[in-house]
Amino acid sequence: MKRLGYGFLLLFLHILRAVTALEKIISKPGDNATLSCIYANRGFDLDSLRVYWQIDGVEGSKSCSVVHALISGQDNESQQCSQFKNRTQLLWDKLGDGDFSLLLYNVRQSDEHTYKCVVMQTIEYTRVIHQEQVVLSLAASYSQPILSGPIRNSYSTGEEVTFSCRSDNGYPEPNVYWINRTDNTRLSQSDFNITQHPDGTYSVLSTLKVNATSDMQLECFIENKVLQENTSANYTEEMQNNGSSTGSHKDAAKGGQGAQAAAVVSVVILMAFLTVLICWLWRRRSSQLVSYTDTVFSLAHLCTICGRGAPV
């Protein structure tokens, strides 16, 4: 009974030593991803090892699961899945240190899997000495949304108006929603278009149609669940009783008015400076002319005296 219990203990310790660690990494479509697999023990012979990177959970004879294989210190591509051909590489300068991490090039949507690194050693018999799991997810932040609305003074209260919200170069497909900030209620978008780019990222365009009110405050949200990111853009428009717009539509309009005012002030200052400069130059020239005239007059007077001769 004691021997049986000791056997179970050895089996438990072996399973515990080969327990699978789980790591999660996020990569942007088109980037390179490093799937980590570190065996801490030293003193092994690389020629006695077999290292397999495979897709976890793939079953069936027709399914391919081998991502990369290293057998007796050499790459073995005989069973490698076709979608990983020329896209994987081990870190050769670190293999002797027990670093069996895999570099996966140009990650794409089809690469989103749970990967398993299995390290086996053959001395008298083959046994698993290390294994890890890596969950690879793809994600990319969406750009700051651009919210477009109707031109100011172009509509009246109660009139149907259209807003659009656009964001680009994100992954995966986002959640887009509109909020009416006057009462914090969610509004249903009228139309939604999504476009996927060659690098796998998406651009989204959401359209909202509502009846104009005297105080419209709308906000568009782009949610990326994988990155747990929320980006937003807002629209605020205040209306007078007669329906004409008096509030702010876009910050760009305010900036344009400020730029015009600054330009006018700059022109006025420049004209004043030129006026002062011209007056100063004119006064200086007039002063020099007066001095020259006085000198000529004095010389003429002296010549006249000399011509008359000195009195006897």
PyMOL commands that set and color helices and strands:
alter all, ss='L'
color gray80, all
select helices_A, chain A and resi 2-17+46-48+82-84+92-97+109-111+251-308
alter helices_A, ss='H'
color red, helices_A
select strands_A, chain A and resi 21-27+33-35+49-55+66-71+74-75+88-90+102-104+114-122+126-138+146-148+160-170+175-180+185-187+191-196+202-211+215-224+229-238
alter strands_A, ss='S'
color yellow, strands_A
deselect
rebuild
show_as cartoon
